[in-house]
Amino acid sequence: MALLIVGIVVFLGLHLLPTRRSTRERLVARFGENGYKALFSVASILAFVLLVYGFATAPIVQIWVPPIWMRHLAMLLMIPAFIFLVAAYLPGRIKTVVKHPMLTAIKTWALAHLLANGDLAGILLFGSFLAYAVYDRIALKHRQPSEVIETPGAGRPLNDIVAVVLGLVLYVVFLLWLHPLLIGKVVVPA
């Protein structure tokens, strides 16, 4: 459990750096923009590996047993989570309306998994990510807007169609193949 907690603290701590603009600016000044990004990427990957390993080896301490309907709800919530995830990288109406689709995807993913899992490790992991995404969304409202870069094709309806189709494809691929391979079989209640 200790590895999971350390992984969560380090991974989310790194991702909170952009909310502390002065800290980020000091690191960029010291390592340069590319050096900062490389250091951030390597540290994030290492922290993620620690987090995943910590979660996989954490003892199962059941805190509560979710009712069956929550698993159905969790599976339903994962559909928009994947669509928001894809929409974060495609400028379109979804991205414009949602504003921060990546954070919305994280919040939706974390909430869905909190509903479906009642063990201590799951509550710590998914609860931490939900708290992070809520905090970061609030922090974004208080940050100075950065320079806006016009993206070619911004707001094109085709991008939204692509986000929905790719999101649905990713959902099915993850549900049927990647989740069982990487995390474990998704238990679909009858």
N, C-alpha and C positions, 0 to 999 in steps of 0.2 A: 504494500500500500504506500510505503514511503517513496518508492520510485515514481509511482503515479502522481503523488502530490508534488514532488520535485519537478517532474516533467510538466505538469500543469502550470506551476508557478513560473518556471523558466520560459515555456512556450508563450503563455499569455503575457508574461512580463515583457518579453521581446516585442510582442505585437502591440503593447501599450506605448512603446517608445514614440511612435508618431504623435500621440496625444500630448507628449511633453516636447514641444517644438524646440525649446532651448537645448535639451539633451541631444536631440537628433542633430541639431545644427552644430553642436560641439563635436559630435562623432564624425559628421561630414567634413568639418574643418580639419580634423585630425587625420582621417583616412581617405578623404576625397569621396565624391559621390559614388563612384564605382567600387571603391574599397569598402565603403559603408554597406552598399547593397550586397557585396560578396560576403562580408562578415555576417550581415544580418541573415542571409540565405543559409550559410553553413550552420550558424548557431540555431536557426529555426529548424533545420533538418535534424540536427542532433537532438534538440529538445523534443521534437516530434517523435523520433525513434524511442527516446527515453519514455515519453508519455505512452506510446503504444505498448511498449514492452511492460511498463508498469501496470497498465490496464490489463494486459493479457495474463500477467502473473499475480494480480491482486486476488486475495482470497474472496470467495463469494460469501458476503454477509448480507443476507436478505433483510431489508428494513420493512418492506411492505410488498404485497403481491398485487400487481395491477389487475384490474378486472379485464376480461377478454376483450371487451369492446374498445379498451384503450389501445390495444395492439392494432385493431382495425383502423382506429383514428390515426395512430402513428403512421401506418402505411399510407393512408390518404394524405396526411400532411407532407410526406416526403415527395409527393408529386410536385407541388409548387416549390418546394425547397430546391429540387433539381432545375426547375425552370428558372428560378431566381439566380441560381448559380451560373447558368449559361448566360442569362440576360446581363449579368455583371460585366461580361466581356463583349456584348453586342449593343451598340448604341441604338436605342429604339424607344418606343412609347413605354414599354415595361420599365426600362431603366429610368426614364424621365419621371414616371409616376411614383415608382417605389423609391427613387433617389439613391439608395444604397443597397442594391439587390444582394450583394455579397453578405452584408450584415444581416439582411432579412433572411437569406438562405441559412446562415449560421443559427439565427434565432429559431427558425422553423425546424431545422434539423435537431437542435438541442431540445426543444420543447417536445418534439415527437418522441425522441429517445427517452426523455424523462418520463413521459406518459407510459411507455412500454417496458421500462426497466425499474425495478424497485430495489436493486442491490446497492450497497454503499459505494462501490467503485463507480458504478454508472451514475449515481446521484452526484458524486463529486465531479466526475468528468463533464457530464452534460450540463449540470448546474453551473459549473465554472464557465463553460463556453457561452451559456445563455446570459450569465451576468456580464461577461466580457462584451458580448455583442450589444447588450442594452447600454452599458456604460459608454462604449465607443460611439454608438449612435447619438447619445446625448452629448458627448464630447465634440462630435463633428458639428453640432449646432452652435457650439461656442467658439470654434476655431475661426480664425480669419480665413476667408475664402482664398484659395490659391488661384494662380493664373488659370483661366479657362482656356482650354485648347479645343478648337473646333475639330470635331471628328468627321471625316468624310462619311456620308451616308447616315448621319445622326437622325434619328427619328423615322427612318424608313420602315414601313410596315413589314417588309420582307424580313428584317432583322428580328422582329417579334415572332413571326412565323417560324423562323429558324430556331429561335430560343425555345419556343414551345415544343417543336418537333425533336430537337436535340435533347432537351430536358426530359421528355418522355422516353426517348431511346436510352439515355443514360440511366434513368430510373429502372427500366426493365433489365438492362445489362447488369446494373449493380445488384438489383434484387435477385436475379436468377444466377449470376455467375460470380461477380466480384465480392459481394458480401459473404457468401458461403466460403469463398476461397481465402479472403483476407481476415474476416472477423468471425465468421461462423454462420451456420444456417439460420435464416430468418424463420422464426417459428410463426407460422400462419395458423391462427386458431380456426377451428371448424365453425 
